[in-house]
Amino acid sequence: MARGRERRPAQLVVERVRAATRGRTVVLVDGPSAAGKSTLAGEIAYELNAQLLPMTAFRPGPGGLEVASSVIAGSVLADESPGYHRWDAETGQLAEWHKVNPKRHLVIEGAGALSAANRERASFGVWVHLPFEERRLRQFQRDGVHDPELWEYCTLQERAFFQRERPDQLADVIYDSGADILVD
């Protein structure tokens, strides 16, 4: 590391991942909408030279959090023929099959990634935190539109998942994306 350069949170997460795991690493990055999951997951994947798999690849639309979460343990991390069917948003149907290399490091990112069933099959879990109002502002800045009904619909799914699974408690580390720090 160059003198005077601070390590980014993703680098700190990767240090912890490497200390905690041997062999193939599977990292689950979870958190609510617009919390900063995609950015952190991309940086972790880069640092690990890992495949990056956003859950939007197989999430069946805005109402599909529970289905997408179950696809991780049931298909993406399956012992035999791991992979997933891509979700085609235009047709509203499952599309072609994508294989997941079972020997390569993998980072899976999305709301609903860190369930108890998924955590059993993964090496490491990260919960990304950002307060509600900051997330709503970030979503508007990112997407340029704000659909209050869609936001509420997604938020209700995320809350139900959070209350049932408690991904923050399943996580090995919590990342506060507003403060840009890891919280133990």
N, C-alpha and C positions, 0 to 999 in steps of 0.2 A: 504494500500500500504506500502510495506517495505521502510524504510528510505534509501535514496540514490539511489533507483531504479527509473529510468526514465520510464514514461509510453510510450508505443509504439503508433505509429499513429493509429493503429486499436483500441486501448483502448480509445484514444481521440475521434475517430469517434463514438464509441459506447456510450460514455458519451453524445455526442451531440444527437445521435439518441434517447437515453432514455429520454433526456430532451425535445425533440421535439415531441415524439409520446406516445400514450397510446394504450394498447391492442396489437393486432398483428402488427408486424413490417415487412415491406418489404423494403429491401435496394437494390438499383440498383448500381452496380459498373461498370463504363464504362471507356474506354480509348483506345488508339490505340494498335496495336500488340506489345507485349513485353514491355509494359509500367510498368507492375507489378500488374495488376488487380487480377490475380489468387491468388497471395500471400496475398495481402491485403484482398480480399474477404474471403479467408479461415480463416484468423485471426479474421475478423469481425464475421463470422459465429460461430467460436469457442467461442468468447466472449459473443455472444448473445444466445448460444445454439440453433442455427438456422439451418434449412435445407440450404444446399449450392447447387445451381443449376448453373453449367457452361452452357453458351449458346451453347457450342459445343455439348451438348447432343441432341439438336434439330436443330442445324444449318446445312442446307443442303450443306455441302462442303464449300470450300473457297469462292465461289461466292454467298453464301447465307446470307450475313449480313442483307439485307433488310427483307428477309423472316423471319429470326430468330427474328429480332426486333419486327415484327408484331405478332409473336407467343406469346410474353409476355403479351400484353394487351388483345389479342384476345383469348388466351387459358390458359396460365399459371396462369394468375390473373383473369380469368373469374369468374363471380359471381356463376355460377352453374357448377359443375363438373370440377374444375380447374385441369389442367394437360397438357401433351404434348405427342406427338408421338416422340419416339427416332429416330434420323436419323442414319441409318445404312450405314456407309461409304463404306463398302465392296460391298453392293448391290446397293448403290445409291438410296435407297428408304426409305420411312417412315417405321418404325418398330412398336413394341408394344407400347401401351399406358401406360404412367406413371402418376399416380395421384399425385397431390400436396396437402398436408394437409393444408386446408384453415385456420386452427386455430394456426398453428405453425409459428414462425418467419421464414422468408425466405430471403436469400441473393442470388441475381441473378447477375452473372458476365459474361461480355463479351463485345466486341466491338459492339455497337449498342443497348446496354441495355437502355440507358438514352435518350429516345425520349420523345416528349411532351405527346404523348398518354400513354406511359408507366409510365411516372412520375405522371400523374393524378391518377394512380391506386396504386402507391407506397408511402411509408412513407418518404423515404429519398433517396437522390441521391449523389453519389460520382464520381467525375471525377479524373482519374489518369493521371498525366502528366509526360512525360519524353521526352527529345529532340530526334529527329529523329535518329541521328548518334548513340546515346547511345542505343536506342531501337534496331537498326540493329545489333550492336555488341552483345547485350544481347540475341537476337534471335539466332544468330550464336552460342554463347556459350551454350545456352539452348538446341538447336535442333541438333547441330553438323554439320548441312549443311546449305548452303545458296543458295536458288533458287531465283535469282534476278527477274525472270519473275513472280513467285508466289508472292514474296514480293511486287512488283509493283502493281500487280492485287489487292491484299488485301488493300494496301495503298490507291489506287484510290477509292475503295469503302468506306473506312473509312473517307477519305477527303470529299467525296460527302455527306455522312451522317452528318459529323461534320458541314459542311457549311449550310446544310438545317436545322438541328435540334439544333445546338449549345448546345450540352450536357454540356459543361463547364459552360454555363449560367443557365442551368436547375439544376445544382448540388447545393446541400446545402453546400458542402465542396469540395475543390480541394486538392488532395494529390500529392505532388512532390516527386516521388519515388527515384529520383536521390539524392536529399538532405535529403530524409526520414523525411519530415515535412509536416504538414497541412498548407495550404495557404488560407487565408480568402479573 
